[in-house]
Amino acid sequence: MTHTVLVTGVSRHIGARVASVLAADPDIDRVIGVDTVPPPSLSCDGGVPLGRTEFVRVDLRGPDIAQVIAAADIDTVVHMSLVSAPPRSGGRTLMKEHNVIGTMQLLGACQRSATVRRVVVRSTTAVYGSSSHDPAVFTEDAEPGEPPTHGYAKDASEVEGYVRGFARRRSDVAVSTLRFANFMGPGVDSPLTRYFTQTLLPTVFGFDPRLQFVHEDDAVEVLRRMATEDHPGTFNVSGDGVLLLSQCARRAGLLSLPVPSPVFRLMGELARGAGLVDYSPEQLRLMCHGRVVDTTLLAGALGWRPKFSTAAAFEDFVRARDLGGGPPTTMTDLFSQAVAAK
């Protein structure tokens, strides 16, 4: 039985939603949310109501997290604190420290704890990378065609390595690693959702990658189940099916602008410098080669299927952002309309 849960990363949308749904569970005695800044719901900005979640300001890079775990007799840890894009202040260095060093400190505290018996870690399908050498579909035991060498994907790969080491040292703890596809939904703010809210959608000439999304509601439900049940192992998490990037553009009513890869990279650097959209090298590879994962293992472990397919998750995002009904997507569409008008 789950008694006291620690949720990291509660100042971000998905982390706050996980803390909220766990706090609403009458079988859970306490939910403690930690982060470096208060959640929006505790400030003047509104946000996800956290219910009876107790917030504690903690920087995971320091030793204080061990004191929180010990003082509250934490038995379940849900680690949601990985960040996917560098903050404006501190940049990539701070991001890596937060993701990797923070996880090391958290796992060290869990290893020394006499009460922790379940650890759930949010990871990402980005650990598989994106390359022309990839298999058509990644299963959890598949090796990446080209392992990530930097950025969020490399951080997540390092984090998973530390998690595997922790699981070996504490075989009495149920450790679940969840590799999520890109989150999608009305409340999600990420480099990818910002990419799809541009007026003009730059794409890489000659490529139409296959993409997968997981709706935020399904992501929260998977995390809730993992926090209250023992399902040790590593699991891919995604909505069923795939969408081509060109299909995403059409459904969002966006005009696509195919450009050569070096131009896409340059546009990304300019956009990132202006603080608009983070076109990381990982994003460039994803926009070329895409990524698709198999979720059979998760479905078997939970006896559950997501409510939202990849297509349905994207459509819900489009409806919420009022993106549909925009301009034609491609120059071919424009030409067809011009011909029809004659």
C-alpha positions in Angstrom: 0.0 0.0 0.0 1.2 3.5 -0.8 1.3 5.8 2.2 3.5 8.8 1.6 4.6 9.9 -1.9 7.3 12.3 -2.9 6.8 14.0 -6.3 9.7 16.0 -7.8 9.2 18.7 -10.5 5.8 19.9 -9.2 6.3 23.4 -10.6 5.8 22.0 -14.1 2.5 21.0 -15.6 2.7 17.2 -15.7 4.4 17.0 -12.3 1.7 19.2 -10.8 -1.0 17.0 -12.4 0.6 13.9 -11.0 0.8 15.3 -7.5 -2.8 16.5 -7.7 -4.2 13.1 -8.7 -2.2 11.3 -6.1 -3.4 13.8 -3.4 -7.0 13.1 -4.4 -6.5 9.4 -3.6 -7.9 8.6 -0.2 -5.7 5.6 0.2 -2.6 7.9 0.2 -1.8 9.5 3.5 0.5 12.3 2.3 1.8 13.8 -0.9 4.9 16.0 -0.8 5.8 18.0 -3.8 9.3 19.4 -4.2 10.9 21.8 -6.7 13.2 24.8 -6.8 10.2 27.2 -7.3 6.6 27.0 -6.0 4.0 25.6 -8.4 1.9 28.2 -10.2 -1.1 27.1 -8.2 0.6 28.4 -5.1 1.4 31.8 -6.7 -0.7 34.4 -8.4 -0.4 32.7 -11.8 -3.1 30.1 -11.1 -2.2 26.6 -12.4 -3.1 23.0 -11.5 -4.8 22.8 -8.1 -2.5 20.6 -5.9 -5.2 19.7 -3.3 -3.6 18.5 -0.1 -0.1 18.3 -1.6 2.5 19.7 0.7 5.1 21.8 -1.1 8.7 21.9 0.0 11.3 24.1 -1.8 14.3 21.8 -2.5 17.1 21.9 -5.0 17.8 18.3 -5.9 21.5 19.1 -6.5 21.9 19.6 -2.8 21.7 17.3 0.3 18.3 18.6 1.6 16.3 16.0 -0.4 17.7 13.3 1.9 16.3 15.1 4.9 12.9 15.5 3.4 12.7 11.7 2.6 13.9 10.8 6.0 11.6 13.2 7.9 8.5 12.2 6.1 9.1 8.5 5.9 8.6 8.5 2.2 7.8 5.1 0.7 7.2 6.1 -3.0 9.2 8.5 -5.1 7.9 9.8 -8.4 10.8 11.6 -10.2 9.3 14.1 -12.7 12.0 16.7 -12.5 13.9 16.2 -15.8 13.9 19.3 -17.9 13.9 19.0 -21.7 15.2 22.5 -22.7 17.9 24.7 -21.2 16.7 27.5 -19.0 17.4 31.1 -20.2 19.6 31.7 -17.2 22.2 29.0 -16.6 21.8 27.4 -20.0 22.9 23.9 -20.9 25.3 23.6 -17.9 22.5 24.2 -15.3 20.2 21.9 -17.2 22.7 19.0 -17.1 23.4 19.6 -13.4 19.6 19.6 -12.6 18.9 16.5 -14.6 21.9 14.3 -13.9 23.4 15.6 -10.6 19.9 16.1 -9.2 18.9 12.5 -10.0 22.2 11.2 -8.5 21.4 13.0 -5.3 17.8 11.8 -5.2 18.8 8.2 -5.8 21.5 8.4 -3.2 18.9 9.6 -0.7 16.6 6.8 -1.7 19.4 4.2 -1.4 20.1 5.3 2.2 16.4 5.4 3.1 14.9 2.6 5.2 11.3 3.4 4.1 11.5 3.9 0.3 10.2 0.8 -1.5 9.0 2.1 -4.9 10.7 4.6 -7.3 9.2 5.8 -10.6 11.3 7.8 -13.0 10.1 9.8 -15.9 12.4 9.3 -18.9 11.9 9.8 -22.6 11.9 7.9 -25.9 14.6 10.4 -26.9 17.1 7.9 -25.4 16.7 5.9 -28.6 17.9 8.8 -30.7 16.8 9.5 -34.3 18.9 8.3 -37.2 18.7 6.7 -40.6 20.0 3.5 -39.0 17.0 3.1 -36.6 14.7 0.1 -36.6 11.1 0.7 -37.8 9.9 0.4 -34.2 11.9 0.5 -30.9 11.2 -2.0 -28.2 12.6 -1.4 -24.7 15.6 -3.6 -25.3 16.5 -2.1 -28.7 19.8 -0.2 -29.1 19.8 3.2 -30.7 21.3 3.4 -34.2 23.2 6.4 -33.1 23.3 6.9 -29.3 22.6 10.5 -28.1 25.7 12.5 -27.6 24.4 15.7 -26.0 21.3 17.5 -24.8 18.2 16.2 -23.1 18.5 12.8 -24.7 22.1 12.3 -23.3 21.0 13.5 -19.9 18.1 11.0 -19.9 20.5 8.2 -21.0 22.8 9.0 -18.1 19.9 9.2 -15.7 18.7 5.7 -16.8 22.2 4.4 -16.2 22.1 5.7 -12.6 18.6 4.3 -12.1 19.8 0.8 -13.3 22.6 1.0 -10.8 20.3 2.0 -8.0 17.9 -0.9 -8.9 20.8 -3.4 -8.6 21.9 -2.0 -5.3 18.4 -1.9 -3.9 16.7 -5.0 -5.3 14.1 -4.7 -2.6 12.8 -1.5 -4.2 10.4 -1.7 -7.2 12.0 0.6 -9.8 10.0 1.7 -12.9 11.5 3.7 -15.7 8.9 5.3 -18.1 10.1 6.3 -21.5 7.5 8.8 -22.7 6.9 9.9 -26.2 6.5 13.7 -26.6 3.7 15.0 -24.3 0.8 16.5 -26.2 -2.4 18.1 -24.9 -4.1 21.4 -24.0 -1.8 22.2 -21.0 1.6 21.1 -22.4 4.2 23.7 -23.1 7.3 22.1 -24.7 9.8 22.8 -27.5 7.6 20.6 -29.7 4.3 22.2 -28.9 5.8 25.6 -29.4 7.1 24.4 -32.8 3.5 23.6 -33.8 2.2 27.0 -32.8 4.3 28.9 -35.4 2.6 30.7 -38.2 4.9 29.1 -40.7 6.2 25.5 -40.0 9.8 25.0 -41.2 10.5 21.4 -42.1 13.6 19.6 -43.4 13.5 19.2 -47.2 13.2 15.6 -48.3 12.0 14.3 -45.0 8.6 13.5 -43.6 9.3 11.9 -40.2 6.9 9.5 -38.3 6.0 11.0 -34.9 4.3 9.7 -31.8 2.7 11.6 -29.0 1.2 10.7 -25.5 -1.7 12.7 -24.3 -1.1 14.4 -20.9 -4.2 12.6 -19.4 -2.8 9.2 -20.4 0.7 10.2 -19.1 -0.8 11.1 -15.7 -2.8 7.9 -15.5 0.3 5.8 -16.2 2.2 7.6 -13.6 -0.6 7.3 -11.1 -0.7 3.5 -11.6 3.0 3.2 -11.4 3.0 5.2 -8.1 0.4 2.9 -6.5 1.3 -0.5 -8.0 4.6 -2.4 -8.3 5.7 -2.7 -12.0 9.5 -2.9 -12.0 11.2 -2.5 -15.4 11.5 -0.1 -18.3 8.4 0.8 -20.4 7.7 2.8 -23.5 4.7 5.1 -23.1 2.9 6.5 -26.2 -0.5 6.8 -27.8 -1.3 4.2 -30.4 -0.5 4.9 -34.0 1.8 7.4 -35.7 1.4 10.7 -37.6 3.7 12.0 -40.3 4.9 15.5 -39.8 3.0 16.5 -43.0 -0.2 15.2 -41.5 0.4 17.2 -38.3 0.9 20.4 -40.4 -2.4 19.8 -42.3 -4.4 19.0 -39.1 -3.0 22.2 -37.5 -3.7 24.3 -40.7 -0.1 25.3 -41.0 1.8 26.3 -44.1 4.9 24.2 -44.4 8.3 25.6 -45.5 10.7 22.8 -46.5 14.3 24.0 -46.2 17.7 22.3 -46.4 19.0 20.8 -43.2 21.7 23.5 -42.7 19.0 26.2 -43.1 16.7 24.5 -40.6 19.6 24.4 -38.1 20.4 28.1 -38.7 16.7 29.0 -38.2 16.8 27.0 -35.0 19.8 28.8 -33.7 18.1 32.2 -34.4 14.8 31.1 -32.8 16.6 29.7 -29.8 18.6 32.9 -29.4 15.4 35.0 -29.5 13.8 32.7 -26.9 11.0 31.6 -29.3 11.4 27.9 -30.1 14.2 25.5 -29.0 15.4 23.8 -32.2 18.0 21.6 -30.5 20.1 19.2 -32.5 17.8 16.5 -31.1 14.8 18.3 -32.6 16.6 18.5 -36.0 17.2 14.8 -36.1 13.7 14.1 -35.0 12.4 16.3 -37.8 14.5 14.2 -40.2 14.1 10.7 -39.1 11.3 10.6 -36.6 10.9 7.9 -33.9 8.3 5.1 -33.2 8.2 2.9 -30.2 6.3 -0.3 -29.2 4.1 -0.1 -26.1 3.2 -3.8 -25.9 5.1 -4.3 -22.6 3.3 -1.4 -20.9 -0.1 -2.7 -22.0 0.7 -6.2 -20.7 1.9 -4.9 -17.4 -1.0 -2.6 -16.6 -3.7 -4.3 -18.6 -4.5 -0.9 -20.0 -4.5 1.0 -23.2 -4.3 4.8 -23.6 -7.6 6.7 -24.2 -5.9 8.9 -26.8 -4.2 7.7 -29.9 -1.3 9.8 -31.3 -3.7 11.4 -33.7 -6.3 12.1 -31.1 -3.7 13.6 -28.7 -2.6 16.0 -31.4 -6.1 16.9 -32.4 -6.9 17.7 -28.8 -3.9 20.0 -28.7 -4.9 21.6 -32.0 -8.5 22.2 -30.7 -7.2 23.7 -27.4 -4.8 26.1 -29.2 -7.4 26.9 -31.9 -4.9 26.1 -34.6 -7.2 24.4 -37.1 -8.7 26.1 -40.1 -5.5 28.1 -40.9 -3.8 28.5 -44.3 -3.2 25.6 -46.7 -0.3 23.5 -45.7 1.8 23.2 -48.8 2.6 24.9 -52.0 0.8 22.0 -53.8 -2.3 22.9 -51.9 -2.0 26.5 -52.9 -1.5 25.6 -56.5 -4.5 23.3 -56.4 -6.7 26.0 -55.0 -5.5 28.5 -57.7 -6.4 26.0 -60.4 -9.8 25.3 -58.9 -10.5 29.0 -58.8 -10.0 29.5 -62.5 
